[in-house]
Amino acid sequence: MADAGPGPPWMHPGVNYLDLLTLLDRQLAPRAYFEIGTNTGSSVERFSCDAVCVDPEFVIERNVWTPRRRSFLFQMTSDDFFREEDLHRYLPRGPDIAFLDGMHLFEYLLRDFINTERLCHPRSLILMHDCLPLSPRMAERAYQAGPEDEGELRWAWTGDVWKILYAFKLFRPDLRVSILDCPPTGLVAVRGLDPSSTALSSRYEEVLAEAGSLVLDGGRMAELWALYPTLDTKALATARHGVSAVLTCR
């Protein structure tokens, strides 16, 4: 199910990330879901289990409640949520699946990962969105639209959350990290979590300095995409129990 990853022109040819979330719900049957960056609700809508959602400004455009038994929405920043709330109050075992799609800046995702991992159980799965940009323009810290020849992707912006892949490589080699080739800007799956780990939190400033100083140019783009194995999500989607065989969360 893995390949060497794509080369230029960079693209993600797999299953759309929202459709993959639906597949994860069906095959992994999680009992608890946690997400940061709910926005319109298009991601939480794909899950049928109890869910906790965090976003500083919800713009819910759909029915995200059915068939879920319990839904908890917190309209606040993720930093405020972790400071003021206890996720275990709402999801006592912690999340089986967590989806991090908040602010597109490295330091925010780093804190979200640190704070989410400590609330997980060892078989939880953390997914991170937008970590595999298609061009250096998408990966700038400040948003800017691309040229017209990029088509719909001219509006895509990942920010510099891609740096977390280098942070894992340098400071958390114990994590099992895979790239999922989901358009438009990829998903990262993280397993082998250790809720007791302080490897990132205790060296937070060092991690920011080491990985935060990196610049994504054409050469580093190839390096970034080759840091971890890429999973063929179309193959996973068509294989019987393909997702559950690779990304089990129980």
C-alpha positions in Angstrom: 0.0 0.0 0.0 3.0 2.3 0.1 5.1 3.8 -2.7 8.0 6.1 -3.0 5.8 9.2 -3.2 5.2 11.5 -6.1 7.7 13.8 -7.8 7.2 17.2 -9.5 4.7 18.4 -10.6 3.6 17.9 -7.0 0.1 16.5 -6.6 -2.0 14.2 -4.4 -3.8 11.7 -6.6 -5.6 9.8 -3.9 -9.0 9.8 -2.3 -10.4 13.2 -1.2 -9.6 13.7 2.5 -13.2 14.0 3.5 -14.1 10.8 1.7 -11.2 9.1 3.6 -12.6 10.3 6.9 -15.9 8.6 6.0 -14.0 5.4 5.2 -12.1 5.7 8.5 -15.4 5.9 10.4 -16.8 2.9 8.6 -13.8 0.6 8.9 -12.3 1.7 12.2 -15.6 2.3 14.0 -14.1 4.8 16.4 -16.1 5.5 19.6 -14.8 9.0 20.2 -13.7 11.7 17.8 -11.9 15.0 18.5 -11.1 17.8 16.1 -9.6 21.2 16.0 -10.7 23.5 13.2 -14.3 22.5 12.5 -15.2 25.6 10.4 -18.3 24.5 8.4 -18.6 21.0 9.9 -17.6 19.1 6.7 -15.1 16.9 8.6 -17.1 16.1 11.8 -20.1 15.3 9.6 -18.2 12.2 8.4 -18.1 10.6 11.8 -21.0 8.9 13.6 -19.5 8.6 17.1 -19.4 11.0 20.0 -17.4 14.1 19.0 -15.8 17.2 20.5 -15.1 20.1 18.2 -13.1 23.2 18.7 -13.1 26.3 16.5 -12.9 30.0 17.4 -15.6 30.8 14.9 -18.0 28.1 13.8 -19.7 28.5 10.4 -21.8 25.3 10.5 -23.6 24.8 7.2 -24.9 21.3 7.5 -26.5 18.8 9.9 -23.5 17.6 12.0 -25.6 16.1 14.8 -27.2 13.0 13.2 -26.7 10.1 13.9 -24.3 11.0 16.7 -25.5 10.6 20.2 -23.4 13.3 21.8 -21.8 16.4 20.2 -19.8 19.1 22.1 -18.8 22.3 20.3 -16.5 24.8 21.9 -16.2 28.1 20.2 -12.7 29.1 21.4 -9.1 28.8 20.4 -7.5 25.4 20.9 -5.0 26.9 23.4 -8.0 28.2 25.5 -9.7 24.8 25.2 -6.8 22.9 26.5 -6.3 25.5 29.3 -9.9 25.7 30.4 -11.5 22.3 29.6 -10.8 18.7 30.3 -11.4 16.6 27.1 -11.8 13.4 29.3 -14.9 14.9 30.8 -16.6 14.5 27.4 -14.6 11.6 26.0 -13.5 9.6 29.1 -11.2 7.2 27.2 -9.7 10.0 25.1 -10.2 10.2 21.3 -9.9 7.1 19.1 -9.3 9.5 16.2 -8.2 13.2 16.4 -8.2 15.5 13.4 -6.0 18.6 13.6 -6.9 21.3 11.1 -6.6 24.5 12.9 -4.4 27.6 12.4 -1.9 27.0 9.6 1.2 28.0 11.5 3.8 25.6 12.8 3.8 26.7 16.4 0.0 26.3 16.6 0.0 22.8 15.2 2.9 21.8 17.4 1.0 22.8 20.5 -2.2 21.2 19.2 -0.3 17.9 18.7 1.4 18.1 22.1 -1.9 18.8 23.9 -3.9 16.2 22.0 -1.4 13.4 22.3 -1.4 13.6 26.1 -5.1 13.0 26.1 -5.0 10.1 23.7 -4.6 6.4 24.5 -1.8 4.4 23.0 -3.9 3.1 20.1 -5.4 6.5 19.1 -4.8 7.8 15.6 -4.0 11.5 15.0 -4.6 13.0 11.6 -3.1 16.3 10.5 -4.3 18.3 7.5 -2.4 20.5 5.0 1.1 19.3 5.8 2.1 18.5 2.2 1.9 21.7 0.2 2.2 21.6 -3.6 4.4 24.6 -4.0 6.5 26.9 -1.9 3.9 29.6 -2.4 1.3 27.6 -0.5 3.7 27.1 2.3 4.4 30.7 3.2 3.4 31.8 6.7 1.4 34.7 5.2 -1.4 33.9 2.9 -1.2 34.9 -0.7 -3.2 33.8 -3.7 -1.4 32.0 -6.5 -1.3 32.8 -10.2 -4.4 32.1 -12.4 -2.7 29.1 -14.0 -3.0 27.2 -10.7 -6.8 27.0 -11.2 -8.8 26.3 -8.1 -5.5 25.6 -6.2 -4.5 29.2 -6.5 -6.6 29.8 -3.3 -5.0 26.9 -1.4 -2.8 27.8 1.6 -1.2 25.4 3.9 1.0 27.8 5.9 4.2 26.3 7.4 2.6 23.4 9.3 4.7 21.1 7.1 7.6 21.8 9.5 6.0 19.4 12.0 7.2 16.5 9.9 10.8 17.6 10.5 10.0 18.1 14.2 8.9 14.5 14.4 11.9 13.3 12.5 14.3 15.2 14.8 12.6 14.9 18.2 10.0 12.0 18.0 11.5 9.1 16.0 9.4 6.8 18.1 6.2 7.9 16.3 4.8 5.9 13.3 4.1 8.6 10.7 2.6 8.0 7.3 1.6 10.4 4.5 -1.8 9.9 2.9 -2.0 11.1 -0.7 -5.4 12.8 -0.2 -6.1 15.9 -2.3 -5.8 18.8 -2.1 -2.9 19.1 0.4 -2.5 15.7 1.9 -3.1 14.1 5.3 -0.6 12.9 7.8 -1.4 9.9 10.0 0.4 9.5 13.3 0.3 6.3 15.3 2.3 4.8 18.1 1.4 7.7 20.4 2.8 8.0 23.9 0.6 10.2 26.1 3.3 10.3 28.7 6.0 11.7 26.3 7.5 15.1 27.1 10.0 15.0 24.2 8.3 17.9 22.4 6.8 19.8 25.3 10.0 19.9 27.4 12.0 21.1 24.4 9.3 23.3 22.9 11.6 26.4 22.2 14.3 24.1 20.8 11.8 22.4 18.5 10.5 25.8 17.3 14.1 27.1 16.6 15.3 23.9 14.9 12.3 23.1 12.7 10.8 26.6 12.5 13.9 28.1 10.8 13.5 25.8 7.8 12.6 27.3 4.4 10.7 25.3 1.8 12.2 25.7 -1.6 12.2 23.3 -4.6 14.9 21.1 -3.2 13.4 20.8 0.2 10.0 20.1 -1.3 11.4 16.7 -2.6 13.0 16.1 0.7 9.8 16.9 2.6 7.7 14.5 0.5 10.2 11.7 1.1 10.5 12.0 4.9 7.9 9.3 5.5 6.2 6.6 3.4 3.3 7.6 1.2 0.2 5.4 1.4 -1.9 4.9 -1.8 -5.4 5.8 -0.5 -7.2 4.6 -3.7 -5.7 1.2 -3.1 -6.6 1.3 0.6 -10.2 2.3 -0.3 -10.7 -0.6 -2.8 -9.0 -3.3 -0.7 -11.2 -5.2 1.7 -10.5 -3.8 5.2 -7.6 -1.9 3.6 -7.8 1.1 5.9 -8.4 -1.0 9.1 -5.4 -3.1 8.2 -3.1 -0.1 8.1 -4.6 2.5 10.3 -6.3 0.6 13.1 -7.2 2.7 16.1 -8.1 -0.1 18.6 
